[in-house]
């Protein structure tokens, strides 16, 4: 039987984003995410892509004494769980929906994820949505992050937040 996982992302600004992940929608994505959470993989990751009226993205980078470190190479890629890749996934990309980030290759999702801050129908059927926020306060936090000023510090990064915001830790609150 498919499980639901309730989590809380504790951010560096001491705010929280509460999520419910649903295995019945995208089991590979949920299991990948939960396995990484249990390994504390996301602790210290930063939001590296923030686009107002679209989404906020994290799970791929941490700041260290040596600068910005890229993550994810050691995480195996999973099959993209969305319609254009032969998988039924009816969760619509709208405010508060969490989805796996990927390259142009449909089966390239590893650790990066994004949370929508608006209705994004062009993502439906093309990206693996696998859960959503559980409360209005979480939606407010997501929207607040999306409105942060951004810059382009390097050709590989656009929409990089001027002020660093990240994940302190992710707490797995319950499974059912």
C-alpha positions as a Markdown table, in Angstrom:
| # | Residue | x | y | z |
|---|---|---|---|---|
| 1 | Unk | 0.0 | 0.0 | 0.0 |
| 2 | Unk | 1.2 | 3.5 | -0.9 |
| 3 | Unk | 2.4 | 5.7 | 2.0 |
| 4 | Unk | 2.1 | 9.4 | 2.7 |
| 5 | Unk | 5.0 | 11.1 | 4.3 |
| 6 | Unk | 4.7 | 14.3 | 6.3 |
| 7 | Unk | 7.8 | 16.4 | 6.5 |
| 8 | Unk | 8.9 | 19.8 | 7.7 |
| 9 | Unk | 11.8 | 21.7 | 6.0 |
| 10 | Unk | 13.4 | 23.9 | 8.7 |
| 11 | Unk | 15.0 | 26.8 | 6.9 |
| 12 | Unk | 18.0 | 29.0 | 7.8 |
| 13 | Unk | 15.7 | 31.9 | 8.4 |
| 14 | Unk | 13.9 | 29.8 | 11.1 |
| 15 | Unk | 10.8 | 29.4 | 9.1 |
| 16 | Unk | 9.2 | 26.1 | 8.0 |
| 17 | Unk | 7.7 | 24.6 | 4.9 |
| 18 | Unk | 5.5 | 21.6 | 5.7 |
| 19 | Unk | 4.9 | 19.0 | 3.0 |
| 20 | Unk | 3.0 | 15.8 | 2.4 |
| 21 | Unk | 4.5 | 13.5 | -0.2 |
| 22 | Unk | 2.3 | 10.9 | -1.8 |
| 23 | Unk | 3.8 | 7.6 | -2.9 |
| 24 | Unk | 0.6 | 6.8 | -4.9 |
| 25 | Unk | 1.4 | 9.7 | -7.3 |
| 26 | Unk | 5.2 | 9.2 | -7.9 |
| 27 | Unk | 6.7 | 6.3 | -5.9 |
| 28 | Unk | 10.2 | 6.6 | -7.3 |
| 29 | Unk | 10.4 | 10.3 | -6.6 |
| 30 | Unk | 9.0 | 10.0 | -3.1 |
| 31 | Unk | 11.4 | 7.1 | -2.2 |
| 32 | Unk | 14.4 | 9.0 | -3.6 |
| 33 | Unk | 13.5 | 12.0 | -1.6 |
| 34 | Unk | 12.8 | 10.1 | 1.6 |
| 35 | Unk | 16.0 | 8.1 | 1.4 |
| 36 | Unk | 18.0 | 11.4 | 1.0 |
| 37 | Unk | 16.1 | 12.9 | 3.9 |
| 38 | Unk | 17.0 | 9.9 | 6.1 |
| 39 | Unk | 20.7 | 10.4 | 5.2 |
| 40 | Unk | 20.5 | 14.2 | 6.1 |
| 41 | Unk | 21.5 | 14.8 | 2.5 |
| 42 | Unk | 19.6 | 18.1 | 2.3 |
| 43 | Unk | 21.0 | 19.6 | 5.5 |
| 44 | Unk | 22.8 | 22.8 | 4.5 |
| 45 | Unk | 21.6 | 22.9 | 0.9 |
| 46 | Unk | 20.7 | 26.3 | -0.4 |
| 47 | Unk | 18.0 | 27.6 | -2.7 |
| 48 | Unk | 20.0 | 28.3 | -5.8 |
| 49 | Unk | 17.2 | 29.2 | -8.2 |
| 50 | Unk | 14.4 | 31.5 | -7.3 |
| 51 | Unk | 11.9 | 32.8 | -9.9 |
| 52 | Unk | 9.0 | 35.0 | -8.8 |
| 53 | Unk | 5.6 | 33.7 | -10.0 |
| 54 | Unk | 7.2 | 30.4 | -11.0 |
| 55 | Unk | 9.2 | 28.3 | -8.5 |
| 56 | Unk | 12.0 | 28.0 | -5.9 |
| 57 | Unk | 14.7 | 25.3 | -6.4 |
| 58 | Unk | 17.1 | 23.5 | -4.1 |
| 59 | Unk | 18.9 | 20.2 | -3.4 |
| 60 | Unk | 21.9 | 20.7 | -5.6 |
| 61 | Unk | 24.4 | 23.0 | -3.8 |
| 62 | Unk | 25.9 | 23.8 | -0.4 |
| 63 | Unk | 28.2 | 26.7 | 0.6 |
| 64 | Unk | 31.4 | 25.5 | 2.2 |
| 65 | Unk | 34.7 | 27.2 | 3.1 |
| 66 | Unk | 35.8 | 26.6 | -0.5 |
| 67 | Unk | 32.8 | 28.2 | -2.0 |
| 68 | Unk | 29.8 | 26.7 | -3.7 |
| 69 | Unk | 29.9 | 22.9 | -3.8 |
| 70 | Unk | 27.8 | 20.9 | -6.3 |
| 71 | Unk | 25.9 | 17.9 | -5.1 |
| 72 | Unk | 24.0 | 15.1 | -6.8 |
| 73 | Unk | 26.7 | 13.3 | -8.8 |
| 74 | Unk | 26.6 | 10.5 | -6.3 |
| 75 | Unk | 22.8 | 10.2 | -6.3 |
| 76 | Unk | 21.5 | 7.8 | -8.9 |
| 77 | Unk | 19.1 | 9.2 | -11.5 |
| 78 | Unk | 15.5 | 7.9 | -11.5 |
| 79 | Unk | 12.8 | 7.5 | -14.1 |
| 80 | Unk | 10.8 | 10.7 | -14.6 |
| 81 | Unk | 7.3 | 10.0 | -13.4 |
| 82 | Unk | 5.2 | 12.1 | -15.8 |
| 83 | Unk | 2.9 | 11.6 | -18.7 |
| 84 | Unk | 5.3 | 12.4 | -21.6 |
| 85 | Unk | 7.6 | 9.7 | -20.1 |
| 86 | Unk | 4.9 | 7.0 | -20.0 |
| 87 | Unk | 3.8 | 7.4 | -16.4 |
| 88 | Unk | 0.5 | 8.6 | -15.2 |
| 89 | Unk | 0.8 | 11.6 | -12.7 |
| 90 | Unk | -2.3 | 13.8 | -12.3 |
| 91 | Unk | -0.9 | 16.1 | -9.6 |
| 92 | Unk | -1.1 | 19.6 | -11.1 |
| 93 | Unk | 1.8 | 22.0 | -10.8 |
| 94 | Unk | 0.3 | 24.8 | -8.7 |
| 95 | Unk | 1.2 | 26.8 | -5.6 |
| 96 | Unk | 2.9 | 24.5 | -3.0 |
| 97 | Unk | 3.4 | 21.5 | -5.3 |
| 98 | Unk | 6.9 | 19.9 | -5.0 |
| 99 | Unk | 8.4 | 18.3 | -8.1 |
| 100 | Unk | 11.7 | 16.8 | -9.1 |
| 101 | Unk | 14.0 | 19.0 | -11.1 |
| 102 | Unk | 15.8 | 17.4 | -14.1 |
| 103 | Unk | 17.8 | 18.2 | -17.2 |
| 104 | Unk | 16.4 | 17.9 | -20.7 |
| 105 | Unk | 16.9 | 14.2 | -20.3 |
| 106 | Unk | 13.6 | 12.8 | -18.9 |
| 107 | Unk | 15.2 | 10.2 | -16.6 |
| 108 | Unk | 17.8 | 12.6 | -15.1 |
| 109 | Unk | 16.3 | 13.6 | -11.7 |
| 110 | Unk | 18.6 | 13.0 | -8.8 |
| 111 | Unk | 18.4 | 15.2 | -5.7 |
| 112 | Unk | 17.2 | 18.6 | -6.9 |
| 113 | Unk | 13.6 | 19.6 | -6.4 |
| 114 | Unk | 11.5 | 22.7 | -6.7 |
| 115 | Unk | 8.3 | 24.0 | -5.2 |
| 116 | Unk | 5.9 | 25.9 | -7.4 |
| 117 | Unk | 4.8 | 29.4 | -6.3 |
| 118 | Unk | 2.1 | 29.7 | -9.0 |
| 119 | Unk | 0.0 | 27.6 | -11.4 |
| 120 | Unk | 2.4 | 26.2 | -14.0 |
| 121 | Unk | 0.4 | 24.1 | -16.5 |
| 122 | Unk | 3.3 | 23.8 | -18.9 |
| 123 | Unk | 5.0 | 21.6 | -16.3 |
| 124 | Unk | 2.1 | 19.1 | -16.0 |
| 125 | Unk | 3.0 | 15.9 | -17.8 |
| 126 | Unk | 6.6 | 17.0 | -18.1 |
| 127 | Unk | 7.9 | 17.0 | -14.5 |
| 128 | Unk | 7.4 | 14.5 | -11.6 |
| 129 | Unk | 5.2 | 16.2 | -9.1 |
| 130 | Unk | 5.2 | 14.2 | -5.9 |
| 131 | Unk | 3.6 | 16.2 | -3.1 |
| 132 | Unk | 2.5 | 19.5 | -1.8 |
| 133 | Unk | 2.5 | 21.9 | 1.1 |
| 134 | Unk | 0.0 | 21.2 | 3.9 |
| 135 | Unk | -0.8 | 24.7 | 5.2 |
| 136 | Unk | -1.2 | 28.3 | 4.3 |
| 137 | Unk | 1.8 | 29.4 | 6.4 |
| 138 | Unk | 4.1 | 27.1 | 4.3 |
| 139 | Unk | 2.6 | 28.7 | 1.1 |
| 140 | Unk | 3.5 | 32.2 | 2.5 |
| 141 | Unk | 7.1 | 31.1 | 3.2 |
| 142 | Unk | 7.4 | 29.7 | -0.4 |
| 143 | Unk | 6.0 | 32.9 | -1.8 |
| 144 | Unk | 8.3 | 35.0 | 0.4 |
| 145 | Unk | 11.4 | 33.1 | -0.9 |
| 146 | Unk | 10.2 | 33.5 | -4.5 |
| 147 | Unk | 10.2 | 37.3 | -4.1 |
| 148 | Unk | 13.8 | 37.6 | -2.9 |
| 149 | Unk | 16.1 | 39.7 | -5.1 |
| 150 | Unk | 18.3 | 37.6 | -7.4 |
| 151 | Unk | 21.5 | 38.0 | -9.5 |
| 152 | Unk | 23.6 | 36.2 | -12.0 |
| 153 | Unk | 26.9 | 35.5 | -10.3 |
| 154 | Unk | 28.2 | 33.1 | -12.9 |
| 155 | Unk | 27.0 | 32.1 | -16.5 |
| 156 | Unk | 25.8 | 28.8 | -15.0 |
| 157 | Unk | 23.5 | 30.5 | -12.6 |
| 158 | Unk | 20.7 | 32.9 | -13.2 |
| 159 | Unk | 18.0 | 33.8 | -10.6 |
| 160 | Unk | 20.5 | 33.1 | -7.8 |
| 161 | Unk | 19.2 | 34.7 | -4.5 |
| 162 | Unk | 21.3 | 37.7 | -3.4 |
| 163 | Unk | 20.7 | 36.7 | 0.2 |
| 164 | Unk | 21.5 | 33.1 | 1.1 |
| 165 | Unk | 18.5 | 31.0 | 2.2 |
| 166 | Unk | 18.8 | 27.3 | 2.7 |
| 167 | Unk | 17.6 | 24.2 | 4.5 |
| 168 | Unk | 18.9 | 23.6 | 8.0 |
| 169 | Unk | 17.4 | 20.1 | 8.1 |
| 170 | Unk | 14.3 | 18.2 | 7.0 |
| 171 | Unk | 12.3 | 16.4 | 9.7 |
| 172 | Unk | 10.2 | 13.4 | 8.8 |
| 173 | Unk | 7.2 | 13.9 | 11.1 |
| 174 | Unk | 5.1 | 10.8 | 10.3 |
| 175 | Unk | 4.4 | 8.1 | 7.7 |
| 176 | Unk | 0.9 | 6.7 | 7.1 |
